[in-house]
């Protein structure tokens, strides 16, 4: 099973909370037979720094052209500090061993998302 999560940007408050939640629950998630993969538009270099800074034990993929982000319908208009912008939407997909999407989390609260995933898987 794959926990594939899309997030806007490395080293921002919400994205850091979400990533650290997955880090703190990583053993429990892997014990349930799942792997965690994060995707954002950040560069591989940015991802490496983010992983080192927060000791993230899972893979982060760079989608600098937002190709995969758009394929998963994770690109769109969002509010940022009262201003509408285009960017990566925070979503998570649970994908089974046969490659089928079992669940889509469209509304993600970074602080509690890892526990929400654990409860589902």
Backbone as XML, in Angstrom:
<?xml version="1.0"?>
<chain id="A" units="angstrom">
  <residue number="1" name="UNK">
    <atom name="N" x="0.849" y="-1.167" z="0.000"/>
    <atom name="CA" x="0.000" y="0.000" z="0.000"/>
    <atom name="C" x="0.900" y="1.237" z="0.000"/>
  </residue>
  <residue number="2" name="UNK">
    <atom name="N" x="0.458" y="2.267" z="-0.707"/>
    <atom name="CA" x="1.203" y="3.518" z="-0.791"/>
    <atom name="C" x="0.353" y="4.660" z="-0.240"/>
  </residue>
  <residue number="3" name="UNK">
    <atom name="N" x="0.969" y="5.464" z="0.608"/>
    <atom name="CA" x="0.383" y="6.709" z="1.073"/>
    <atom name="C" x="1.088" y="7.792" z="0.256"/>
  </residue>
  <residue number="4" name="UNK">
    <atom name="N" x="0.398" y="8.308" z="-0.744"/>
    <atom name="CA" x="0.962" y="9.298" z="-1.658"/>
    <atom name="C" x="0.371" y="10.653" z="-1.302"/>
  </residue>
  <residue number="5" name="UNK">
    <atom name="N" x="1.223" y="11.525" z="-0.754"/>
    <atom name="CA" x="0.677" y="12.821" z="-0.343"/>
    <atom name="C" x="1.320" y="13.961" z="-1.114"/>
  </residue>
  <residue number="6" name="UNK">
    <atom name="N" x="0.470" y="14.888" z="-1.528"/>
    <atom name="CA" x="0.880" y="16.069" z="-2.261"/>
    <atom name="C" x="0.842" y="17.248" z="-1.302"/>
  </residue>
  <residue number="7" name="UNK">
    <atom name="N" x="1.866" y="18.073" z="-1.365"/>
    <atom name="CA" x="1.945" y="19.213" z="-0.459"/>
    <atom name="C" x="2.560" y="20.407" z="-1.182"/>
  </residue>
  <residue number="8" name="UNK">
    <atom name="N" x="2.250" y="21.628" z="-0.731"/>
    <atom name="CA" x="2.678" y="22.823" z="-1.461"/>
    <atom name="C" x="4.180" y="23.129" z="-1.462"/>
  </residue>
  <residue number="9" name="UNK">
    <atom name="N" x="4.854" y="23.109" z="-0.294"/>
    <atom name="CA" x="6.221" y="23.610" z="-0.276"/>
    <atom name="C" x="6.998" y="23.132" z="0.942"/>
  </residue>
  <residue number="10" name="UNK">
    <atom name="N" x="8.239" y="22.710" z="0.686"/>
    <atom name="CA" x="9.152" y="22.340" z="1.770"/>
    <atom name="C" x="9.353" y="23.517" z="2.728"/>
  </residue>
  <residue number="11" name="UNK">
    <atom name="N" x="9.542" y="23.179" z="3.998"/>
    <atom name="CA" x="9.920" y="24.152" z="5.029"/>
    <atom name="C" x="8.894" y="25.250" z="5.304"/>
  </residue>
  <residue number="12" name="UNK">
    <atom name="N" x="7.643" y="25.022" z="4.941"/>
    <atom name="CA" x="6.591" y="25.955" z="5.333"/>
    <atom name="C" x="5.875" y="25.353" z="6.543"/>
  </residue>
  <residue number="13" name="UNK">
    <atom name="N" x="5.212" y="26.166" z="7.351"/>
    <atom name="CA" x="4.653" y="25.642" z="8.606"/>
    <atom name="C" x="3.735" y="24.427" z="8.452"/>
  </residue>
  <residue number="14" name="UNK">
    <atom name="N" x="2.726" y="24.506" z="7.597"/>
    <atom name="CA" x="1.791" y="23.390" z="7.448"/>
    <atom name="C" x="2.452" y="22.154" z="6.859"/>
  </residue>
  <residue number="15" name="UNK">
    <atom name="N" x="3.294" y="22.349" z="5.868"/>
    <atom name="CA" x="3.956" y="21.215" z="5.216"/>
    <atom name="C" x="4.950" y="20.543" z="6.161"/>
  </residue>
  <residue number="16" name="UNK">
    <atom name="N" x="5.598" y="21.336" z="6.997"/>
    <atom name="CA" x="6.524" y="20.776" z="7.976"/>
    <atom name="C" x="5.764" y="19.967" z="9.020"/>
  </residue>
  <residue number="17" name="UNK">
    <atom name="N" x="4.630" y="20.490" z="9.493"/>
    <atom name="CA" x="3.817" y="19.747" z="10.471"/>
    <atom name="C" x="3.335" y="18.429" z="9.879"/>
  </residue>
  <residue number="18" name="UNK">
    <atom name="N" x="2.895" y="18.467" z="8.631"/>
    <atom name="CA" x="2.402" y="17.252" z="7.977"/>
    <atom name="C" x="3.523" y="16.231" z="7.822"/>
  </residue>
  <residue number="19" name="UNK">
    <atom name="N" x="4.677" y="16.672" z="7.330"/>
    <atom name="CA" x="5.815" y="15.769" z="7.130"/>
    <atom name="C" x="6.292" y="15.181" z="8.458"/>
  </residue>
  <residue number="20" name="UNK">
    <atom name="N" x="6.360" y="16.005" z="9.488"/>
    <atom name="CA" x="6.807" y="15.514" z="10.799"/>
    <atom name="C" x="5.783" y="14.553" z="11.406"/>
  </residue>
  <residue number="21" name="UNK">
    <atom name="N" x="4.520" y="14.747" z="11.105"/>
    <atom name="CA" x="3.495" y="13.791" z="11.542"/>
    <atom name="C" x="3.716" y="12.430" z="10.899"/>
  </residue>
  <residue number="22" name="UNK">
    <atom name="N" x="4.026" y="12.424" z="9.600"/>
    <atom name="CA" x="4.339" y="11.158" z="8.934"/>
    <atom name="C" x="5.625" y="10.562" z="9.495"/>
  </residue>
  <residue number="23" name="UNK">
    <atom name="N" x="6.613" y="11.399" z="9.780"/>
    <atom name="CA" x="7.869" y="10.924" z="10.381"/>
    <atom name="C" x="7.601" y="10.267" z="11.733"/>
  </residue>
  <residue number="24" name="UNK">
    <atom name="N" x="6.823" y="10.940" z="12.573"/>
    <atom name="CA" x="6.575" y="10.447" z="13.926"/>
    <atom name="C" x="5.738" y="9.172" z="13.939"/>
  </residue>
  <residue number="25" name="UNK">
    <atom name="N" x="4.982" y="8.936" z="12.883"/>
    <atom name="CA" x="4.142" y="7.737" z="12.785"/>
    <atom name="C" x="4.653" y="6.749" z="11.742"/>
  </residue>
  <residue number="26" name="UNK">
    <atom name="N" x="5.859" y="6.982" z="11.251"/>
    <atom name="CA" x="6.402" y="6.196" z="10.154"/>
    <atom name="C" x="6.467" y="4.703" z="10.489"/>
  </residue>
  <residue number="27" name="UNK">
    <atom name="N" x="6.960" y="4.358" z="11.655"/>
    <atom name="CA" x="7.067" y="2.946" z="12.043"/>
    <atom name="C" x="5.691" y="2.284" z="12.080"/>
  </residue>
  <residue number="28" name="UNK">
    <atom name="N" x="4.709" y="2.955" z="12.653"/>
    <atom name="CA" x="3.359" y="2.391" z="12.710"/>
    <atom name="C" x="2.771" y="2.218" z="11.310"/>
  </residue>
  <residue number="29" name="UNK">
    <atom name="N" x="3.042" y="3.168" z="10.433"/>
    <atom name="CA" x="2.534" y="3.091" z="9.060"/>
    <atom name="C" x="3.187" y="1.926" z="8.322"/>
  </residue>
  <residue number="30" name="UNK">
    <atom name="N" x="4.507" y="1.798" z="8.454"/>
    <atom name="CA" x="5.201" y="0.707" z="7.754"/>
    <atom name="C" x="4.840" y="-0.655" z="8.346"/>
  </residue>
  <residue number="31" name="UNK">
    <atom name="N" x="4.563" y="-0.698" z="9.645"/>
    <atom name="CA" x="4.125" y="-1.956" z="10.265"/>
    <atom name="C" x="2.793" y="-2.418" z="9.692"/>
  </residue>
  <residue number="32" name="UNK">
    <atom name="N" x="2.016" y="-1.484" z="9.172"/>
    <atom name="CA" x="0.738" y="-1.831" z="8.543"/>
    <atom name="C" x="0.910" y="-2.140" z="7.056"/>
  </residue>
  <residue number="33" name="UNK">
    <atom name="N" x="2.175" y="-2.194" z="6.608"/>
    <atom name="CA" x="2.463" y="-2.585" z="5.234"/>
    <atom name="C" x="2.395" y="-1.468" z="4.216"/>
  </residue>
  <residue number="34" name="UNK">
    <atom name="N" x="2.491" y="-0.229" z="4.659"/>
    <atom name="CA" x="2.403" y="0.906" z="3.740"/>
    <atom name="C" x="3.737" y="1.639" z="3.658"/>
  </residue>
  <residue number="35" name="UNK">
    <atom name="N" x="3.929" y="2.320" z="2.545"/>
    <atom name="CA" x="5.065" y="3.225" z="2.405"/>
    <atom name="C" x="4.508" y="4.637" z="2.213"/>
  </residue>
  <residue number="36" name="UNK">
    <atom name="N" x="5.317" y="5.623" z="2.543"/>
    <atom name="CA" x="4.917" y="7.020" z="2.426"/>
    <atom name="C" x="5.768" y="7.681" z="1.345"/>
  </residue>
  <residue number="37" name="UNK">
    <atom name="N" x="5.110" y="8.424" z="0.465"/>
    <atom name="CA" x="5.806" y="9.202" z="-0.558"/>
    <atom name="C" x="5.165" y="10.583" z="-0.603"/>
  </residue>
  <residue number="38" name="UNK">
    <atom name="N" x="5.986" y="11.614" z="-0.507"/>
    <atom name="CA" x="5.510" y="12.987" z="-0.622"/>
    <atom name="C" x="5.924" y="13.571" z="-1.959"/>
  </residue>
  <residue number="39" name="UNK">
    <atom name="N" x="5.078" y="14.430" z="-2.523"/>
    <atom name="CA" x="5.368" y="15.071" z="-3.804"/>
    <atom name="C" x="5.056" y="16.559" z="-3.707"/>
  </residue>
  <residue number="40" name="UNK">
    <atom name="N" x="5.996" y="17.369" z="-4.192"/>
    <atom name="CA" x="5.761" y="18.807" z="-4.334"/>
    <atom name="C" x="6.559" y="19.311" z="-5.531"/>
  </residue>
  <residue number="41" name="UNK">
    <atom name="N" x="6.400" y="20.594" z="-5.837"/>
    <atom name="CA" x="7.124" y="21.207" z="-6.950"/>
    <atom name="C" x="8.557" y="21.573" z="-6.575"/>
  </residue>
  <residue number="42" name="UNK">
    <atom name="N" x="8.944" y="21.382" z="-5.338"/>
    <atom name="CA" x="10.293" y="21.739" z="-4.918"/>
    <atom name="C" x="11.338" y="20.904" z="-5.649"/>
  </residue>
  <residue number="43" name="UNK">
    <atom name="N" x="12.537" y="21.415" z="-5.702"/>
    <atom name="CA" x="13.644" y="20.741" z="-6.376"/>
    <atom name="C" x="14.164" y="19.570" z="-5.544"/>
  </residue>
  <residue number="44" name="UNK">
    <atom name="N" x="14.886" y="18.650" z="-6.182"/>
    <atom name="CA" x="15.511" y="17.567" z="-5.415"/>
    <atom name="C" x="16.430" y="18.101" z="-4.306"/>
  </residue>
  <residue number="45" name="UNK">
    <atom name="N" x="17.150" y="19.180" z="-4.579"/>
    <atom name="CA" x="18.048" y="19.764" z="-3.575"/>
    <atom name="C" x="17.250" y="20.273" z="-2.366"/>
  </residue>
  <residue number="46" name="UNK">
    <atom name="N" x="16.122" y="20.931" z="-2.621"/>
    <atom name="CA" x="15.257" y="21.408" z="-1.543"/>
    <atom name="C" x="14.733" y="20.238" z="-0.722"/>
  </residue>
  <residue number="47" name="UNK">
    <atom name="N" x="14.302" y="19.181" z="-1.409"/>
    <atom name="CA" x="13.806" y="17.988" z="-0.709"/>
    <atom name="C" x="14.886" y="17.378" z="0.179"/>
  </residue>
  <residue number="48" name="UNK">
    <atom name="N" x="16.095" y="17.296" z="-0.324"/>
    <atom name="CA" x="17.179" y="16.691" z="0.455"/>
    <atom name="C" x="17.435" y="17.496" z="1.725"/>
  </residue>
  <residue number="49" name="UNK">
    <atom name="N" x="17.453" y="18.810" z="1.612"/>
    <atom name="CA" x="17.651" y="19.667" z="2.790"/>
    <atom name="C" x="16.503" y="19.503" z="3.783"/>
  </residue>
  <residue number="50" name="UNK">
    <atom name="N" x="15.280" y="19.445" z="3.258"/>
    <atom name="CA" x="14.089" y="19.270" z="4.092"/>
    <atom name="C" x="14.151" y="17.933" z="4.831"/>
  </residue>
  <residue number="51" name="UNK">
    <atom name="N" x="14.522" y="16.875" z="4.115"/>
    <atom name="CA" x="14.628" y="15.541" z="4.732"/>
    <atom name="C" x="15.670" y="15.524" z="5.838"/>
  </residue>
  <residue number="52" name="UNK">
    <atom name="N" x="16.820" y="16.128" z="5.585"/>
    <atom name="CA" x="17.900" y="16.145" z="6.577"/>
    <atom name="C" x="17.498" y="16.986" z="7.791"/>
  </residue>
  <residue number="53" name="UNK">
    <atom name="N" x="16.965" y="18.173" z="7.547"/>
    <atom name="CA" x="16.602" y="19.091" z="8.633"/>
    <atom name="C" x="15.610" y="18.466" z="9.606"/>
  </residue>
  <residue number="54" name="UNK">
    <atom name="N" x="14.639" y="17.706" z="9.073"/>
    <atom name="CA" x="13.585" y="17.143" z="9.919"/>
    <atom name="C" x="13.675" y="15.626" z="10.072"/>
  </residue>
  <residue number="55" name="UNK">
    <atom name="N" x="14.777" y="15.038" z="9.609"/>
    <atom name="CA" x="15.001" y="13.594" z="9.748"/>
    <atom name="C" x="13.822" y="12.789" z="9.196"/>
  </residue>
  <residue number="56" name="UNK">
    <atom name="N" x="13.445" y="13.097" z="7.965"/>
    <atom name="CA" x="12.300" y="12.437" z="7.336"/>
    <atom name="C" x="12.747" y="11.104" z="6.725"/>
  </residue>
  <residue number="57" name="UNK">
    <atom name="N" x="12.148" y="9.984" z="7.135"/>
    <atom name="CA" x="12.594" y="8.669" z="6.684"/>
    <atom name="C" x="11.919" y="8.161" z="5.408"/>
  </residue>
  <residue number="58" name="UNK">
    <atom name="N" x="11.157" y="8.991" z="4.747"/>
    <atom name="CA" x="10.418" y="8.544" z="3.562"/>
    <atom name="C" x="10.838" y="9.360" z="2.338"/>
  </residue>
  <residue number="59" name="UNK">
    <atom name="N" x="10.415" y="8.879" z="1.189"/>
    <atom name="CA" x="10.791" y="9.474" z="-0.079"/>
    <atom name="C" x="10.005" y="10.748" z="-0.369"/>
  </residue>
  <residue number="60" name="UNK">
    <atom name="N" x="10.712" y="11.751" z="-0.884"/>
    <atom name="CA" x="10.085" y="12.969" z="-1.383"/>
    <atom name="C" x="10.434" y="13.080" z="-2.864"/>
  </residue>
  <residue number="61" name="UNK">
    <atom name="N" x="9.430" y="13.227" z="-3.693"/>
    <atom name="CA" x="9.638" y="13.322" z="-5.130"/>
    <atom name="C" x="9.468" y="14.757" z="-5.602"/>
  </residue>
  <residue number="62" name="UNK">
    <atom name="N" x="10.354" y="15.171" z="-6.508"/>
    <atom name="CA" x="10.303" y="16.511" z="-7.081"/>
    <atom name="C" x="9.509" y="16.470" z="-8.380"/>
  </residue>
  <residue number="63" name="UNK">
    <atom name="N" x="8.479" y="17.284" z="-8.446"/>
    <atom name="CA" x="7.652" y="17.417" z="-9.650"/>
    <atom name="C" x="7.666" y="18.890" z="-10.044"/>
  </residue>
  <residue number="64" name="UNK">
    <atom name="N" x="8.839" y="19.365" z="-10.456"/>
    <atom name="CA" x="9.051" y="20.792" z="-10.688"/>
    <atom name="C" x="8.143" y="21.384" z="-11.767"/>
  </residue>
  <residue number="65" name="UNK">
    <atom name="N" x="7.690" y="20.572" z="-12.711"/>
    <atom name="CA" x="6.785" y="21.054" z="-13.758"/>
    <atom name="C" x="5.319" y="20.758" z="-13.434"/>
  </residue>
  <residue number="66" name="UNK">
    <atom name="N" x="5.073" y="20.200" z="-12.275"/>
    <atom name="CA" x="3.713" y="19.887" z="-11.789"/>
    <atom name="C" x="2.969" y="18.902" z="-12.686"/>
  </residue>
  <residue number="67" name="UNK">
    <atom name="N" x="3.683" y="18.048" z="-13.385"/>
    <atom name="CA" x="3.032" y="17.090" z="-14.284"/>
    <atom name="C" x="2.236" y="16.036" z="-13.515"/>
  </residue>
  <residue number="68" name="UNK">
    <atom name="N" x="2.851" y="15.421" z="-12.528"/>
    <atom name="CA" x="2.164" y="14.406" z="-11.722"/>
    <atom name="C" x="1.109" y="15.080" z="-10.844"/>
  </residue>
  <residue number="69" name="UNK">
    <atom name="N" x="1.455" y="16.235" z="-10.318"/>
    <atom name="CA" x="0.514" y="16.993" z="-9.489"/>
    <atom name="C" x="-0.788" y="17.226" z="-10.253"/>
  </residue>
  <residue number="70" name="UNK">
    <atom name="N" x="-0.674" y="17.628" z="-11.512"/>
    <atom name="CA" x="-1.860" y="17.885" z="-12.329"/>
    <atom name="C" x="-2.575" y="16.594" z="-12.710"/>
  </residue>
  <residue number="71" name="UNK">
    <atom name="N" x="-1.829" y="15.508" z="-12.957"/>
    <atom name="CA" x="-2.462" y="14.220" z="-13.274"/>
    <atom name="C" x="-3.354" y="13.736" z="-12.130"/>
  </residue>
  <residue number="72" name="UNK">
    <atom name="N" x="-2.947" y="14.021" z="-10.896"/>
    <atom name="CA" x="-3.713" y="13.618" z="-9.720"/>
    <atom name="C" x="-4.726" y="14.687" z="-9.296"/>
  </residue>
  <residue number="73" name="UNK">
    <atom name="N" x="-4.911" y="15.699" z="-10.151"/>
    <atom name="CA" x="-5.869" y="16.765" z="-9.875"/>
    <atom name="C" x="-5.563" y="17.482" z="-8.555"/>
  </residue>
  <residue number="74" name="UNK">
    <atom name="N" x="-4.276" y="17.729" z="-8.332"/>
    <atom name="CA" x="-3.834" y="18.388" z="-7.108"/>
    <atom name="C" x="-3.301" y="19.793" z="-7.379"/>
  </residue>
  <residue number="75" name="UNK">
    <atom name="N" x="-3.705" y="20.369" z="-8.488"/>
    <atom name="CA" x="-3.318" y="21.736" z="-8.833"/>
    <atom name="C" x="-4.584" y="22.563" z="-8.948"/>
  </residue>
  <residue number="76" name="UNK">
    <atom name="N" x="-4.602" y="23.731" z="-8.340"/>
    <atom name="CA" x="-5.793" y="24.552" z="-8.447"/>
    <atom name="C" x="-5.678" y="25.840" z="-7.685"/>
  </residue>
  <residue number="77" name="UNK">
    <atom name="N" x="-6.790" y="26.533" z="-7.592"/>
    <atom name="CA" x="-6.859" y="27.814" z="-6.906"/>
    <atom name="C" x="-7.051" y="27.570" z="-5.419"/>
  </residue>
  <residue number="78" name="UNK">
    <atom name="N" x="-6.290" y="28.304" z="-4.635"/>
    <atom name="CA" x="-6.417" y="28.200" z="-3.179"/>
    <atom name="C" x="-6.207" y="29.578" z="-2.576"/>
  </residue>
  <residue number="79" name="UNK">
    <atom name="N" x="-6.659" y="29.740" z="-1.347"/>
    <atom name="CA" x="-6.480" y="31.001" z="-0.631"/>
    <atom name="C" x="-5.210" y="30.942" z="0.184"/>
  </residue>
  <residue number="80" name="UNK">
    <atom name="N" x="-4.389" y="31.966" z="0.038"/>
    <atom name="CA" x="-3.178" y="32.056" z="0.844"/>
    <atom name="C" x="-3.113" y="33.464" z="1.411"/>
  </residue>
  <residue number="81" name="UNK">
    <atom name="N" x="-3.353" y="33.554" z="2.708"/>
    <atom name="CA" x="-3.352" y="34.841" z="3.399"/>
    <atom name="C" x="-4.341" y="35.820" z="2.764"/>
  </residue>
  <residue number="82" name="UNK">
    <atom name="N" x="-5.509" y="35.291" z="2.406"/>
    <atom name="CA" x="-6.572" y="36.113" z="1.848"/>
    <atom name="C" x="-6.455" y="36.402" z="0.357"/>
  </residue>
  <residue number="83" name="UNK">
    <atom name="N" x="-5.447" y="35.851" z="-0.267"/>
    <atom name="CA" x="-5.220" y="36.080" z="-1.697"/>
    <atom name="C" x="-5.381" y="34.757" z="-2.443"/>
  </residue>
  <residue number="84" name="UNK">
    <atom name="N" x="-6.086" y="34.784" z="-3.576"/>
    <atom name="CA" x="-6.260" y="33.571" z="-4.376"/>
    <atom name="C" x="-5.032" y="33.372" z="-5.261"/>
  </residue>
  <residue number="85" name="UNK">
    <atom name="N" x="-4.469" y="32.165" z="-5.182"/>
    <atom name="CA" x="-3.302" y="31.823" z="-5.992"/>
    <atom name="C" x="-3.488" y="30.433" z="-6.595"/>
  </residue>
  <residue number="86" name="UNK">
    <atom name="N" x="-2.737" y="30.145" z="-7.636"/>
    <atom name="CA" x="-2.698" y="28.806" z="-8.225"/>
    <atom name="C" x="-1.526" y="28.060" z="-7.591"/>
  </residue>
  <residue number="87" name="UNK">
    <atom name="N" x="-1.762" y="26.812" z="-7.233"/>
    <atom name="CA" x="-0.670" y="26.038" z="-6.646"/>
    <atom name="C" x="-1.089" y="24.624" z="-6.335"/>
  </residue>
  <residue number="88" name="UNK">
    <atom name="N" x="-0.174" y="23.935" z="-5.679"/>
    <atom name="CA" x="-0.410" y="22.549" z="-5.290"/>
    <atom name="C" x="-1.400" y="22.499" z="-4.145"/>
  </residue>
  <residue number="89" name="UNK">
    <atom name="N" x="-2.423" y="21.671" z="-4.316"/>
    <atom name="CA" x="-3.424" y="21.455" z="-3.281"/>
    <atom name="C" x="-2.957" y="20.321" z="-2.379"/>
  </residue>
  <residue number="90" name="UNK">
    <atom name="N" x="-3.238" y="20.439" z="-1.107"/>
    <atom name="CA" x="-2.832" y="19.419" z="-0.141"/>
    <atom name="C" x="-3.843" y="18.271" z="-0.200"/>
  </residue>
  <residue number="91" name="UNK">
    <atom name="N" x="-3.418" y="17.137" z="-0.769"/>
    <atom name="CA" x="-4.277" y="15.951" z="-0.889"/>
    <atom name="C" x="-3.437" y="14.700" z="-0.650"/>
  </residue>
  <residue number="92" name="UNK">
    <atom name="N" x="-4.102" y="13.640" z="-0.222"/>
    <atom name="CA" x="-3.439" y="12.362" z="-0.018"/>
    <atom name="C" x="-4.255" y="11.250" z="-0.660"/>
  </residue>
  <residue number="93" name="UNK">
    <atom name="N" x="-3.539" y="10.325" z="-1.276"/>
    <atom name="CA" x="-4.149" y="9.171" z="-1.932"/>
    <atom name="C" x="-3.613" y="7.902" z="-1.274"/>
  </residue>
  <residue number="94" name="UNK">
    <atom name="N" x="-4.521" y="6.997" z="-0.959"/>
    <atom name="CA" x="-4.131" y="5.672" z="-0.480"/>
    <atom name="C" x="-4.289" y="4.731" z="-1.673"/>
  </residue>
  <residue number="95" name="UNK">
    <atom name="N" x="-3.187" y="4.110" z="-2.072"/>
    <atom name="CA" x="-3.165" y="3.263" z="-3.259"/>
    <atom name="C" x="-2.851" y="1.830" z="-2.833"/>
  </residue>
  <residue number="96" name="UNK">
    <atom name="N" x="-3.690" y="0.881" z="-3.252"/>
    <atom name="CA" x="-3.483" y="-0.506" z="-2.835"/>
    <atom name="C" x="-2.390" y="-1.177" z="-3.659"/>
  </residue>
  <residue number="97" name="UNK">
    <atom name="N" x="-2.080" y="-2.421" z="-3.304"/>
    <atom name="CA" x="-0.975" y="-3.151" z="-3.950"/>
    <atom name="C" x="-1.212" y="-3.408" z="-5.432"/>
  </residue>
  <residue number="98" name="UNK">
    <atom name="N" x="-2.461" y="-3.298" z="-5.874"/>
    <atom name="CA" x="-2.790" y="-3.486" z="-7.288"/>
    <atom name="C" x="-2.817" y="-2.164" z="-8.056"/>
  </residue>
  <residue number="99" name="UNK">
    <atom name="N" x="-2.444" y="-1.067" z="-7.383"/>
    <atom name="CA" x="-2.397" y="0.236" z="-8.036"/>
    <atom name="C" x="-3.723" y="0.968" z="-8.081"/>
  </residue>
  <residue number="100" name="UNK">
    <atom name="N" x="-4.705" y="0.489" z="-7.344"/>
    <atom name="CA" x="-6.020" y="1.136" z="-7.314"/>
    <atom name="C" x="-6.086" y="2.128" z="-6.154"/>
  </residue>
  <residue number="101" name="UNK">
    <atom name="N" x="-6.686" y="3.260" z="-6.428"/>
    <atom name="CA" x="-6.875" y="4.257" z="-5.373"/>
    <atom name="C" x="-8.017" y="3.802" z="-4.475"/>
  </residue>
  <residue number="102" name="UNK">
    <atom name="N" x="-7.687" y="3.595" z="-3.181"/>
    <atom name="CA" x="-8.687" y="3.157" z="-2.210"/>
    <atom name="C" x="-9.382" y="4.331" z="-1.537"/>
  </residue>
  <residue number="103" name="UNK">
    <atom name="N" x="-8.657" y="5.432" z="-1.379"/>
    <atom name="CA" x="-9.221" y="6.580" z="-0.654"/>
    <atom name="C" x="-8.475" y="7.832" z="-1.068"/>
  </residue>
  <residue number="104" name="UNK">
    <atom name="N" x="-9.228" y="8.928" z="-1.177"/>
    <atom name="CA" x="-8.649" y="10.243" z="-1.429"/>
    <atom name="C" x="-9.025" y="11.142" z="-0.256"/>
  </residue>
  <residue number="105" name="UNK">
    <atom name="N" x="-8.031" y="11.751" z="0.336"/>
    <atom name="CA" x="-8.256" y="12.731" z="1.393"/>
    <atom name="C" x="-8.110" y="14.107" z="0.765"/>
  </residue>
  <residue number="106" name="UNK">
    <atom name="N" x="-9.251" y="14.771" z="0.510"/>
    <atom name="CA" x="-9.259" y="16.092" z="-0.115"/>
    <atom name="C" x="-9.069" y="17.212" z="0.893"/>
  </residue>
  <residue number="107" name="UNK">
    <atom name="N" x="-9.544" y="17.006" z="2.063"/>
    <atom name="CA" x="-9.452" y="18.021" z="3.121"/>
    <atom name="C" x="-8.453" y="17.526" z="4.155"/>
  </residue>
  <residue number="108" name="UNK">
    <atom name="N" x="-7.264" y="18.092" z="4.124"/>
    <atom name="CA" x="-6.184" y="17.622" z="4.990"/>
    <atom name="C" x="-5.855" y="18.686" z="6.028"/>
  </residue>
  <residue number="109" name="UNK">
    <atom name="N" x="-5.840" y="18.279" z="7.278"/>
    <atom name="CA" x="-5.370" y="19.136" z="8.368"/>
    <atom name="C" x="-3.995" y="18.621" z="8.753"/>
  </residue>
  <residue number="110" name="UNK">
    <atom name="N" x="-2.933" y="19.377" z="8.445"/>
    <atom name="CA" x="-1.568" y="18.876" z="8.619"/>
    <atom name="C" x="-1.249" y="18.321" z="10.002"/>
  </residue>
  <residue number="111" name="UNK">
    <atom name="N" x="-1.755" y="18.951" z="11.037"/>
    <atom name="CA" x="-1.410" y="18.543" z="12.401"/>
    <atom name="C" x="-1.901" y="17.152" z="12.767"/>
  </residue>
  <residue number="112" name="UNK">
    <atom name="N" x="-2.984" y="16.679" z="12.166"/>
    <atom name="CA" x="-3.569" y="15.391" z="12.558"/>
    <atom name="C" x="-3.643" y="14.385" z="11.399"/>
  </residue>
  <residue number="113" name="UNK">
    <atom name="N" x="-3.091" y="14.754" z="10.265"/>
    <atom name="CA" x="-3.271" y="13.926" z="9.072"/>
    <atom name="C" x="-2.648" y="12.532" z="9.194"/>
  </residue>
  <residue number="114" name="UNK">
    <atom name="N" x="-1.463" y="12.434" z="9.768"/>
    <atom name="CA" x="-0.816" y="11.120" z="9.888"/>
    <atom name="C" x="-1.664" y="10.156" z="10.713"/>
  </residue>
  <residue number="115" name="UNK">
    <atom name="N" x="-2.261" y="10.643" z="11.786"/>
    <atom name="CA" x="-3.132" y="9.784" z="12.602"/>
    <atom name="C" x="-4.375" y="9.381" z="11.825"/>
  </residue>
  <residue number="116" name="UNK">
    <atom name="N" x="-4.894" y="10.312" z="11.025"/>
    <atom name="CA" x="-6.044" y="10.026" z="10.183"/>
    <atom name="C" x="-5.710" y="8.886" z="9.193"/>
  </residue>
  <residue number="117" name="UNK">
    <atom name="N" x="-4.527" y="8.948" z="8.635"/>
    <atom name="CA" x="-4.070" y="7.902" z="7.698"/>
    <atom name="C" x="-3.936" y="6.576" z="8.445"/>
  </residue>
  <residue number="118" name="UNK">
    <atom name="N" x="-3.326" y="6.609" z="9.621"/>
    <atom name="CA" x="-3.179" y="5.373" z="10.416"/>
    <atom name="C" x="-4.525" y="4.741" z="10.728"/>
  </residue>
  <residue number="119" name="UNK">
    <atom name="N" x="-5.500" y="5.546" z="11.049"/>
    <atom name="CA" x="-6.836" y="5.018" z="11.333"/>
    <atom name="C" x="-7.473" y="4.389" z="10.109"/>
  </residue>
  <residue number="120" name="UNK">
    <atom name="N" x="-7.140" y="4.888" z="8.924"/>
    <atom name="CA" x="-7.732" y="4.343" z="7.700"/>
    <atom name="C" x="-7.051" y="3.049" z="7.270"/>
  </residue>
  <residue number="121" name="UNK">
    <atom name="N" x="-5.733" y="3.035" z="7.313"/>
    <atom name="CA" x="-5.027" y="1.837" z="6.813"/>
    <atom name="C" x="-5.043" y="0.748" z="7.848"/>
  </residue>
</chain>
